Amino acid sequence: MTKKIEHSRLNNGMTIIAEPMDVASVAFGIMLPCGTARIEEGCAGAGNVITDWVMRGAGEFSSRELMDKLDSLGLHRGSSVGTYKMTLSSSMEASCLESAIQLYADIIQHPTLDAEQFELSKQLALHELAGLDDNPNQKVMLKLRELFYAPPLGKPAIGYQQDLSNLTAEKTREIIKENFNLSDAIITIAGKYDFEKICDTISSLFDKPQAPFECNIKKGDRKLGYTHFDHDGSQVHIGLMVEVPPAKDKDYYNIMTAVSILSGGMSSRLFTEVREKRGLCYAIGANYNSLKDRAGISCYAGTTPDKAQETLEVTLAEFKKLSDGVSQDELDRAKIGLKSSLIMKSESSMSRAASLGGDFTLLGKVRSLNEIKEKIDAVTQDSVLEALQRCNFKDCCIVSIGPKEVNATGIL
Amino acid sequence: MDFKHTKLANGLNIVGEVNDSSQSAAVGFFVKTGSRDESAEINGVSHFLEHMLFKGTDKLSALEVNAAFDRTGAQFNAFTSEENTVYYAAVLPEYLNEVTDIWCQLMRPALRDSDFDMEKNVILEEIAMYEDMPHFDVMDKARSLHFKNHPCGNSVLGSSDSIKALSAAQMREYFSRRYSPENITVACCGNFDWDSFCKLIEEKCSSWQSGSATRILSECNGSLEKVSIKKENLSRQHICQVWPSVSAQDKRKYVASLLGMILGDDTGSRFFWSLIDTAIAEVASVQYEYLDGAGAIYSYIRCSKENYELVSETIEQELEKLFKDGITQAELTMAKNKVLSTVTLKNELPMGRLIEVGFNYSYLGQYKTIEQEVASIKAVTAEEINPLIKDFDIRKFTQVTLSPAS
């Protein structure tokens, strides 16, 4: 079922990675080395301003003309600012690919960057940040990630109020100039396309010489332990995160399996213990989250104040219990769950284009679906246990937002 | 793609769309019941019942159900709306029968008192969770205000009070009235064998007793009232507007859907240019939603307290302009292209097809191919949209605003 993954590299270093699929659509993502960790100190949130600003006119087109052009192609557009890369993406009916790439070549290389438009982009970013206060469940996970990875790695894409307020058009232009460097950029494409033709188009549009891009990101000091933010809402929103090996580690598949046992399906341990047996939460779940050299299992639980303490204790106990081992039945369920979700995700061009980019950024290569399947098949009870025993779940980062604090002292 | 339909003697409809090139299949049970089919006394029972189906049968415990599902690697869940309760699973073809078999069993649940009491806690937590999501809260309140005495205004979750007062016996009574086979459509899409699918459904579901679940339909022009509620813990202004619109049965469904997109799609719409591009609001979206015998267009807007008046004036001007001048050909073309690419992307996944095929049959007893759906969208003209703007006077709407107290 897996088709060949295709690669090409332009003279300036820009990488093209593509995977053909039997579908009528195509999706692409252009990843630029302008992630949160690469944007300098004091400018947190600039990435969000930039993704909006570059769409406000490019090449010969005004803001309105550009938007109309993109909308006429029926594009489903997206943008995200990750730790390392900023991604501008689109999915569409396959025949629109060439025209879409042409417009994005202008957006990335010839954005108008008008100063008046900058103020609007900045206002939107400030509003979005202010809106986070009304989304405690989202805010708790951003705070958790920030403390767990520590700046610059954990810096939230949504930014800080002070940084955003101080940001100027001039400064932001400099950030764009420095970080929209094609030598470290990637274009991923998945779906229906002609590889040779699209490579020719991309070469002709993007192949201008680039200075090599160097960027060393230092690791900051993490803040483990417990942090609480007051919010007079109905629930206490709890986030917790523990360290595990990153995606490039040999234990990656063992850890993925362990996370699936912890929180993959409805028979997973957290769902069973926290929700089914005790009725403590509606929303409870854990995910694996990896950067290049650091990774964590992050967990969210939302619960009313009276149940918050028990929720935290039961949840944390399940993390610790993992290193006692996993049953064969749990292991089998986790493996089939991982494989099924992999195959089903591969049916969507959007999701496949995003996976290609994620892999390349974290691993420097793209894994084929068959390779992933084989690695999942190779996971055993023993291999999971060995991997888990190498982890230290005692060093935990806990954040809560809500009307009541939890007592984490005895637990940590 | 190949459409199939059959009906069991007890009234259960089975529909399928076979696509051999899919990697997976999706199966769903579409029960025509939701909060509009509840009385005030049992408000929230449809959604609570949806949770209770996962608690198993006389032969299966909740934990056994969860393990049985997870052994198939399926991505499964359920959702409840004002008028539908849908149970679904996306799964690799080799596990389809196993998953379908579990669903068939769960459709005749045990509804045990002990499970009911435990799950009540989870439902109350879910209600609390949505209270902390002003986006959801404002839309829920606006729907209630708009539909007022029309049953579509009933809250899907119910209130903490209605849930606390609900008994397992009331739920069992509701179940026996609403989950009869003629009120359910079973659908399957993707890579599967129709004959063996039907055989399994027949074997498992033929014994279900027919009933007479009915629903009285009525149109709703909406209360058109405006309410502002202050909440202590908010930092932004959350606004939801509701306009009356056409029903699921109305041929103008696609017309209404395109109108919603022209008014408030995420990009390039009237609200986008007047509210988002100008940065006076950070979120502005509009969506048409069809209902059985009724319909509505909803907006959700979020902005600062300071900008609220400006946002309201801008919206008023935009609606006035739309009412007076109608839409342009260029914006219609753009809206169509966006809808068409959505259709292409959605239909690539068996799960996307399942929802389309299931609802189409459940509401209208119809099947529409992707090509027919595309043709219906392409056929919409500005001459159809403009009268709709006048018929349901776009300048008049129901509105709820949640605002920060200080």
HADDOCK unambig.tbl for C-alpha pairs under 7 A between the chains (distance, minus, plus):
assign (segid A and resid 23 and name CA) (segid B and resid 348 and name CA) 6.76 0.50 0.50
assign (segid A and resid 24 and name CA) (segid B and resid 344 and name CA) 6.97 0.50 0.50
assign (segid A and resid 25 and name CA) (segid B and resid 344 and name CA) 6.77 0.50 0.50
assign (segid A and resid 25 and name CA) (segid B and resid 345 and name CA) 6.44 0.50 0.50
assign (segid A and resid 67 and name CA) (segid B and resid 268 and name CA) 6.39 0.50 0.50
assign (segid A and resid 68 and name CA) (segid B and resid 268 and name CA) 6.68 0.50 0.50
assign (segid A and resid 71 and name CA) (segid B and resid 268 and name CA) 6.80 0.50 0.50
assign (segid A and resid 71 and name CA) (segid B and resid 334 and name CA) 5.68 0.50 0.50
assign (segid A and resid 71 and name CA) (segid B and resid 338 and name CA) 6.79 0.50 0.50
assign (segid A and resid 72 and name CA) (segid B and resid 334 and name CA) 4.76 0.50 0.50
assign (segid A and resid 72 and name CA) (segid B and resid 337 and name CA) 6.27 0.50 0.50
assign (segid A and resid 73 and name CA) (segid B and resid 337 and name CA) 6.46 0.50 0.50
assign (segid A and resid 74 and name CA) (segid B and resid 334 and name CA) 6.78 0.50 0.50
assign (segid A and resid 74 and name CA) (segid B and resid 337 and name CA) 4.50 0.50 0.50
assign (segid A and resid 74 and name CA) (segid B and resid 338 and name CA) 3.93 0.50 0.50
assign (segid A and resid 74 and name CA) (segid B and resid 341 and name CA) 5.81 0.50 0.50
assign (segid A and resid 75 and name CA) (segid B and resid 338 and name CA) 6.54 0.50 0.50
assign (segid A and resid 92 and name CA) (segid B and resid 341 and name CA) 5.71 0.50 0.50
assign (segid A and resid 93 and name CA) (segid B and resid 341 and name CA) 5.59 0.50 0.50
assign (segid A and resid 93 and name CA) (segid B and resid 344 and name CA) 6.72 0.50 0.50
assign (segid A and resid 120 and name CA) (segid B and resid 278 and name CA) 6.31 0.50 0.50
assign (segid A and resid 120 and name CA) (segid B and resid 279 and name CA) 5.42 0.50 0.50
assign (segid A and resid 123 and name CA) (segid B and resid 279 and name CA) 6.07 0.50 0.50
assign (segid A and resid 124 and name CA) (segid B and resid 279 and name CA) 5.38 0.50 0.50
assign (segid A and resid 124 and name CA) (segid B and resid 282 and name CA) 5.77 0.50 0.50
assign (segid A and resid 127 and name CA) (segid B and resid 282 and name CA) 6.04 0.50 0.50
assign (segid A and resid 128 and name CA) (segid B and resid 282 and name CA) 6.25 0.50 0.50
assign (segid A and resid 131 and name CA) (segid B and resid 235 and name CA) 6.98 0.50 0.50
assign (segid A and resid 131 and name CA) (segid B and resid 236 and name CA) 6.20 0.50 0.50
assign (segid A and resid 133 and name CA) (segid B and resid 235 and name CA) 6.47 0.50 0.50
assign (segid A and resid 134 and name CA) (segid B and resid 134 and name CA) 6.95 0.50 0.50
assign (segid A and resid 134 and name CA) (segid B and resid 234 and name CA) 5.87 0.50 0.50
assign (segid A and resid 134 and name CA) (segid B and resid 235 and name CA) 6.26 0.50 0.50
assign (segid A and resid 135 and name CA) (segid B and resid 133 and name CA) 6.26 0.50 0.50
assign (segid A and resid 231 and name CA) (segid B and resid 233 and name CA) 6.94 0.50 0.50
assign (segid A and resid 232 and name CA) (segid B and resid 233 and name CA) 5.63 0.50 0.50
assign (segid A and resid 233 and name CA) (segid B and resid 132 and name CA) 5.93 0.50 0.50
assign (segid A and resid 233 and name CA) (segid B and resid 233 and name CA) 6.61 0.50 0.50
assign (segid A and resid 234 and name CA) (segid B and resid 128 and name CA) 5.49 0.50 0.50
assign (segid A and resid 234 and name CA) (segid B and resid 131 and name CA) 6.45 0.50 0.50
assign (segid A and resid 234 and name CA) (segid B and resid 132 and name CA) 6.10 0.50 0.50
assign (segid A and resid 235 and name CA) (segid B and resid 128 and name CA) 6.31 0.50 0.50
assign (segid A and resid 235 and name CA) (segid B and resid 129 and name CA) 6.45 0.50 0.50
assign (segid A and resid 265 and name CA) (segid B and resid 70 and name CA) 6.06 0.50 0.50
assign (segid A and resid 266 and name CA) (segid B and resid 66 and name CA) 5.22 0.50 0.50
assign (segid A and resid 267 and name CA) (segid B and resid 63 and name CA) 6.66 0.50 0.50
assign (segid A and resid 267 and name CA) (segid B and resid 66 and name CA) 4.75 0.50 0.50
assign (segid A and resid 267 and name CA) (segid B and resid 67 and name CA) 5.04 0.50 0.50
assign (segid A and resid 267 and name CA) (segid B and resid 70 and name CA) 6.55 0.50 0.50
assign (segid A and resid 279 and name CA) (segid B and resid 118 and name CA) 5.87 0.50 0.50
assign (segid A and resid 279 and name CA) (segid B and resid 119 and name CA) 6.30 0.50 0.50
assign (segid A and resid 279 and name CA) (segid B and resid 121 and name CA) 5.31 0.50 0.50
assign (segid A and resid 279 and name CA) (segid B and resid 122 and name CA) 5.18 0.50 0.50
assign (segid A and resid 280 and name CA) (segid B and resid 121 and name CA) 6.97 0.50 0.50
assign (segid A and resid 280 and name CA) (segid B and resid 122 and name CA) 6.65 0.50 0.50
assign (segid A and resid 281 and name CA) (segid B and resid 122 and name CA) 5.77 0.50 0.50
assign (segid A and resid 281 and name CA) (segid B and resid 125 and name CA) 5.81 0.50 0.50
assign (segid A and resid 282 and name CA) (segid B and resid 122 and name CA) 5.15 0.50 0.50
assign (segid A and resid 282 and name CA) (segid B and resid 125 and name CA) 5.54 0.50 0.50
assign (segid A and resid 282 and name CA) (segid B and resid 126 and name CA) 5.29 0.50 0.50
assign (segid A and resid 302 and name CA) (segid B and resid 129 and name CA) 6.98 0.50 0.50
assign (segid A and resid 303 and name CA) (segid B and resid 125 and name CA) 6.25 0.50 0.50
assign (segid A and resid 304 and name CA) (segid B and resid 125 and name CA) 6.67 0.50 0.50
assign (segid A and resid 333 and name CA) (segid B and resid 70 and name CA) 5.70 0.50 0.50
assign (segid A and resid 333 and name CA) (segid B and resid 71 and name CA) 4.82 0.50 0.50
assign (segid A and resid 333 and name CA) (segid B and resid 73 and name CA) 6.89 0.50 0.50
assign (segid A and resid 336 and name CA) (segid B and resid 71 and name CA) 6.95 0.50 0.50
assign (segid A and resid 336 and name CA) (segid B and resid 72 and name CA) 6.90 0.50 0.50
assign (segid A and resid 336 and name CA) (segid B and resid 73 and name CA) 5.02 0.50 0.50
assign (segid A and resid 337 and name CA) (segid B and resid 70 and name CA) 6.77 0.50 0.50
assign (segid A and resid 337 and name CA) (segid B and resid 73 and name CA) 3.95 0.50 0.50
assign (segid A and resid 337 and name CA) (segid B and resid 74 and name CA) 6.91 0.50 0.50
assign (segid A and resid 340 and name CA) (segid B and resid 73 and name CA) 5.51 0.50 0.50
assign (segid A and resid 340 and name CA) (segid B and resid 92 and name CA) 6.48 0.50 0.50
assign (segid A and resid 344 and name CA) (segid B and resid 24 and name CA) 6.64 0.50 0.50
assign (segid A and resid 347 and name CA) (segid B and resid 349 and name CA) 6.54 0.50 0.50
assign (segid A and resid 348 and name CA) (segid B and resid 349 and name CA) 6.88 0.50 0.50
